[in-house]
Amino acid sequence: MDRAIALRYELVMQTKTSIAGKRRFDVAVIGMGPAGAQAAVSAWHQGRDVLVLDAGEVSQRKGRAYWSKSVPLEDIPFVSPITGPRLRASVQERLRSLQPPAPGESGVTLRGAYVLRVSRGDGGFEIEASTKPLLRGEIAERETFAARALVVASGFEDGWPEIEVDPAGRRMLERYRTVFRYAGNGSGWHLCIRCDGHLHPGGHFALVGVGEEIYEAAIGAQDFAGRITILTNGRPHAFTPAVLAQAEARDIEIDTRPIVRHIGRGTELRGVQFADGEEFYADGFLADEGLEPNTGFLQDFDLWRSPDGLLRVGDSSEALRPDGSPEPGLFVAGDLVAGARKLIATAAASGQDAGLAASDSLRRWTYPD
Ligand SMILES: Cc1cc2nc3c(=O)[nH]c(=O)nc-3n(C[C@H](O)[C@H](O)[C@H](O)COP(=O)(O)OP(=O)(O)OC[C@H]3O[C@@H](n4cnc5c(N)ncnc54)[C@H](O)[C@@H]3O)c2cc1C
């Protein structure tokens, strides 16, 4: 056989086939939010065969970017103001248009899949996922995928205020059904003051949460609100004396009474009722009740995390181990990155870094030492 053909054959066999004879992608991306979608497009643009696994189709993990039901995202200059579900449809359409002409060739393969576990496989990663919605709470179909490099861009889930929560609800949507009714609308629950504060100019903002995070939200709310009230929902506020002194000087009210009920009409949240029966009304409501990183599938990896569980990354977007050394071939992007701003353009930018770094990690030779 011609030497060039033999070399090419060897390369194709080495790069496109896993031991199990299964197709092996160059780069797998977990998550189709702004970070994952950009990572996939950037890696595809470098000629890679990219797999995107996204939970949105098969689970309630829809992604933060696709949340806002009626409030258009308007701080992304590349698209006209657009609601979350429309943005999702447009991203999905774009990725589907990049389907590779043949398996192994450059392209993007998009699959609805909730990733359950990632492990080291032959020369890369094995990714086990649930590829159908749960059937009576059980996994209906499992598939395993293989890739040489991995970008994790699965974001996080926001914590929700414990108001009218169904303790028997097993899934998030069931558990927080009433809260969700008022979420993602112009006058509903907000989760990001920088994103939605502009909806209530000069209005009265109620912020639900405790500690440093909720006070940070109050600091952000000053750009928009005429009046700010912090509701701790029955918990101690956990503010330092300095914070308390500033809150008092700035006329920020702090109410620690437990909240028992929403007061709303349709999907519009108007107020809440305290346990003592008193009703409280405001123009905008924001919750900051912490977050849950979507990284359960990384249980086989010992990674360096921030106190809230987000992942520390190195200069080339690689996940770091607790000793600061990079986890080879595993890249992280978007909201999951510790210390990054939690915004769409930031997520897309880090997705581009991670997608290109993942692609570059597959090159056969580099600049000589
Ligand atoms: C209500 C709201 C309004 C916002 N408004 C704005 C705004 O106006 N402007 C702005 O810039 N930012 C806004 N943000 C912030 C912005 O949405 C996020 O910063 C951005 O979406 C982060 O992108 P990401 O790709 O990292 O994560 P996400 O957008 O959260 O996407 C994560 C993806 O990973 C998938 N996933 C999760 N778990 C798994 C799994 N196990 N297997 C497979 N896939 C999985 C999800 O399905 C999802 O598609 C808002 C956020 C919220 C919640």
The ligand as an ORCA input file, in Angstrom:
! r2SCAN-3c Opt
* xyz 0 1
  C     -33.939     33.830     33.861
  C     -32.570     34.152     33.311
  C     -32.419     35.260     32.516
  C     -31.164     35.567     31.988
  N     -31.045     36.655     31.200
  C     -29.849     36.931     30.631
  C     -29.687     38.078     29.795
  O     -30.630     38.830     29.566
  N     -28.463     38.277     29.249
  C     -27.383     37.465     29.498
  O     -26.315     37.701     28.952
  N     -27.510     36.394     30.306
  C     -28.701     36.109     30.884
  N     -28.814     35.042     31.732
  C     -27.623     34.233     32.036
  C     -27.331     33.257     30.905
  O     -28.515     32.597     30.547
  C     -26.249     32.251     31.305
  O     -25.097     32.939     31.750
  C     -25.875     31.373     30.108
  O     -27.009     30.700     29.639
  C     -24.810     30.348     30.473
  O     -24.588     29.534     29.350
  P     -24.055     28.048     29.495
  O     -23.978     27.527     28.102
  O     -22.865     28.001     30.356
  O     -25.182     27.259     30.326
  P     -26.728     27.015     30.013
  O     -27.311     28.077     29.172
  O     -27.342     26.776     31.355
  O     -26.757     25.668     29.169
  C     -26.398     24.428     29.740
  C     -26.855     23.303     28.817
  O     -26.380     22.074     29.352
  C     -27.405     21.102     29.268
  N     -27.180     20.101     30.327
  C     -27.292     20.244     31.671
  N     -27.015     19.065     32.299
  C     -26.740     18.181     31.307
  C     -26.409     16.788     31.306
  N     -26.265     16.078     32.433
  N     -26.239     16.175     30.109
  C     -26.368     16.866     28.940
  N     -26.660     18.186     28.892
  C     -26.842     18.827     30.067
  C     -28.718     21.870     29.425
  O     -29.766     21.163     28.805
  C     -28.378     23.188     28.712
  O     -28.764     23.179     27.355
  C     -30.053     34.732     32.283
  C     -30.208     33.597     33.088
  C     -31.462     33.308     33.595
  C     -31.623     32.081     34.443
*
